[in-house]
Amino acid sequence: MKPAFLHLRYNPDGIISDGQESYRHGNAIDQADGSRNGVYAEWSWDGTTLAAGNCRYGMSPLFYYSGKDEFCISNSIPKILECGAPNEWDNDAMAVFIRRHTFLGEDTPFKQIRAMPTNAKLTWSNGRLNLTHESHTPKLQNLKHSEVVDGIIELFAQAIKRRLPQTDDFCVPLTGGKDSRHILLELVRQSAFPKACVTANFPKPLTNEDSEIAQLLASRLGLPHIVLPPVGFGITCEKRKNLHTNFCTLDHGWALPLVDFLQANTAVSYDGIGLDVFFNTIWYSDKRARLYQKGAFEALASDLLGDSEKALSIILDKEAYKRFNRARAITRLVEELKLHADKPHPIAAFQFWSRTRRTTSTFTFGLQHTIPLVHTPFLDNDLFDFVSSCNDHSRIAVHANVLSKAYPEFDEFPYTSTQISPPPNSWQVRRTLIHVLINLLSILKKDSLIRTGSIYSRFLKGSLTGRNSDFKWLQPLLINHINQMENYKFI
């Protein structure tokens, strides 16, 4: 992906500009009433004033740095660093990231580089920055379960109708889950047939039920089905993924073969991002619901952060562990949790506006940035407003019931099970640890957040034992991620 950027420098004799004067990305849909639907981000520069903005979701990547007499905006954090933005760590943001593997709000790894907030309007002129934004809070609706199901069926059909492909050159990524199946079945119901369904296999030891179930469904529909081999072994793919996701996630390395295929073979694709945190119970627990209801935000933050302190105290240099301490993470997380306390589903809303917006979206709008058009029907404004405002049905099989009622003829097809994949075997553990160890050699002569000396013995132990417990405890993807950011900071 070639980053888009605009770098402006102000002086009394005029403004020096470098980069693109205009930019627009996403799947914005202009509606008859003058409003805009979908996900998008944009900027324009007329020689005097920069104007930038985005949609209510703030998912299309857009970052900025505002310094004394200069301003830089880009879809790429690495590009902003290359333009000279300070690379000082954001201690609060990193304290959360190393424990939850996601950033909150407008945080990035770097203190002076910010993500655009939701529904933002930004202007920069004569060296002055002005930024306003609005958050989205739906009003609670108390509906019966059957009314919720019927409403989703109707509004999803409308969402797809608004996003019907204007070409036969489109593919649908298909898994064994509900989101992609819903997209495919509704497209077919509206006589939009993809040229192929595509499934990416996971690397071992993860199971590949997805491709087996997707093949059955595609065959029943008479559609070609393409199964892609898993991502190649090693850290190289992780490094590439980290750049395209702006150092904002540890996830999605497995998806590179799928992204490469779609970029080379389709003009339009579809993605199921959006409502899974409202449909599913993965982040829900009675304990978390009670803590939110009681306003026990510190206890809730502690629960969400988990317990990786012993590992982090060994992985990180003593000073770095002190700088990115757990107390900082709790304080920052409490700030974010309070923002969603008045939402109909506080836990789901928090997960959506943090993890979905800042982590899941890096696949949809980061890795897939070079695909001309990626539709996200579950983020249709009307559908999202309806689902996120309904009284809590998260512990009932809402989405499964929607699919069963809307497409009963496909009710026989199973979904990917929640069965945990077997742990990696000793050979896979050893190879991964060796690759990370080689990667770490590049920072031996530099000040590093990683406590290289103390973890080498741990890597050696893991390489000898081949035990998955040693592998997971070391968090090799986090170590690689920090190492790559540090090396990029020195460039």
HUFENUR-V944978 format. One record per pair of residues at least 12 apart in sequence whose ideal C-beta (glycine too) atoms are under 6 Angstrom apart, sorted by the first residue. I is the first residue (numbers start at 1). GAP is how many residues later the second one is. D is the distance in whole Angstrom. If there is no record, write none. Layout:
i gap d
I GAP D
I GAP D
This chain:
i gap d
1 243 6
1 368 5
1 369 5
3 71 6
3 73 3
3 76 4
4 16 5
4 19 5
4 71 5
5 14 4
5 69 4
5 74 5
6 13 4
6 14 6
6 39 6
6 67 5
7 12 5
7 65 5
7 76 5
8 63 5
9 61 5
10 59 4
10 117 4
21 24 5
22 22 5
23 20 5
24 18 4
25 16 6
25 35 5
26 13 5
26 14 3
26 34 4
27 12 6
27 348 5
28 12 4
29 133 6
37 344 5
39 16 5
39 18 5
39 20 5
39 21 5
39 337 6
39 340 6
40 15 5
40 20 6
41 13 4
41 19 4
41 21 4
43 30 6
49 74 6
49 76 4
50 74 4
51 72 5
52 21 6
52 70 4
53 67 6
53 68 5
54 62 5
54 66 6
56 62 6
56 63 5
56 80 5
58 59 6
58 60 4
59 298 6
59 302 4
59 306 5
60 305 5
61 14 5
61 304 6
61 305 6
62 13 6
62 54 4
63 14 5
63 17 6
63 50 6
63 52 6
65 15 5
65 20 4
65 47 6
65 48 5
66 63 5
69 58 5
71 53 5
77 31 6
77 36 6
77 169 4
78 165 6
80 33 5
85 27 6
85 28 6
86 26 4
87 23 6
87 402 4
88 23 5
90 17 6
90 20 6
90 21 4
91 232 5
92 236 5
92 240 4
93 14 4
94 230 5
95 229 4
95 233 4
95 234 4
96 233 5
96 236 5
96 237 6
98 226 6
99 206 5
99 230 6
101 149 5
102 253 5
102 256 6
102 257 4
103 145 6
103 255 5
104 232 5
104 250 5
109 138 5
109 376 6
117 16 4
118 15 6
119 14 6
119 15 4
120 13 4
138 247 5
138 250 5
138 251 4
139 250 6
140 204 4
141 248 5
141 249 5
142 249 5
143 247 5
145 248 6
148 242 5
148 245 6
149 252 5
149 253 5
149 256 6
151 235 5
152 250 5
153 249 6
153 253 5
155 227 5
155 228 4
155 231 6
156 227 6
159 218 4
159 221 3
159 224 5
160 26 5
160 217 5
163 212 4
163 214 6
164 28 5
165 27 6
165 103 5
167 100 6
169 98 5
170 24 5
170 96 6
170 98 4
171 23 5
171 25 5
171 27 5
171 95 4
171 98 6
172 12 5
172 22 5
172 25 5
172 98 5
173 25 5
174 23 4
174 25 6
174 40 4
175 35 4
176 33 5
176 34 4
176 37 3
176 239 6
176 240 3
177 239 6
178 221 5
179 93 3
180 92 5
183 87 5
185 222 5
188 33 6
196 28 4
196 30 5
197 21 5
197 26 5
197 28 5
198 28 5
199 12 4
199 15 4
199 28 5
200 28 5
200 57 5
200 58 4
201 29 5
202 28 6
202 52 6
203 27 4
203 28 6
205 216 5
205 217 5
205 219 5
206 215 5
207 214 5
209 207 5
210 206 6
211 16 5
217 196 6
228 29 4
228 30 6
228 33 6
231 23 5
231 25 5
231 26 6
234 201 5
235 200 5
235 204 5
235 245 5
237 16 5
237 19 5
238 15 5
238 242 6
239 245 6
241 12 5
242 242 5
244 122 5
244 123 5
245 117 4
245 121 5
247 238 5
248 114 5
249 110 5
249 113 5
250 227 5
250 231 6
252 111 5
255 108 6
259 108 5
259 109 6
262 109 5
263 107 5
263 108 6
267 105 5
268 105 5
269 102 5
269 105 5
270 105 5
271 93 5
271 103 5
271 105 5
273 87 6
273 91 5
273 103 5
274 104 3
274 105 5
275 103 5
275 112 5
277 71 5
277 74 4
277 75 5
278 70 5
278 109 5
278 110 6
279 119 5
279 120 4
281 113 6
281 114 6
283 68 5
284 63 6
284 110 5
288 59 5
292 54 5
297 37 4
297 40 5
298 32 6
298 36 6
301 29 5
301 32 4
301 33 5
305 24 6
311 162 5
314 140 6
315 140 6
316 133 6
317 132 6
317 134 5
320 129 4
337 13 6
344 45 5
345 47 6
423 45 4
424 44 6
426 40 3
429 37 5
429 42 4
430 33 5
430 36 5
432 44 6
433 26 5
433 29 5
433 30 5
436 40 4
436 43 6
436 44 6
437 22 5
439 41 6
440 12 6
443 40 6
448 38 6
449 33 5
458 16 6
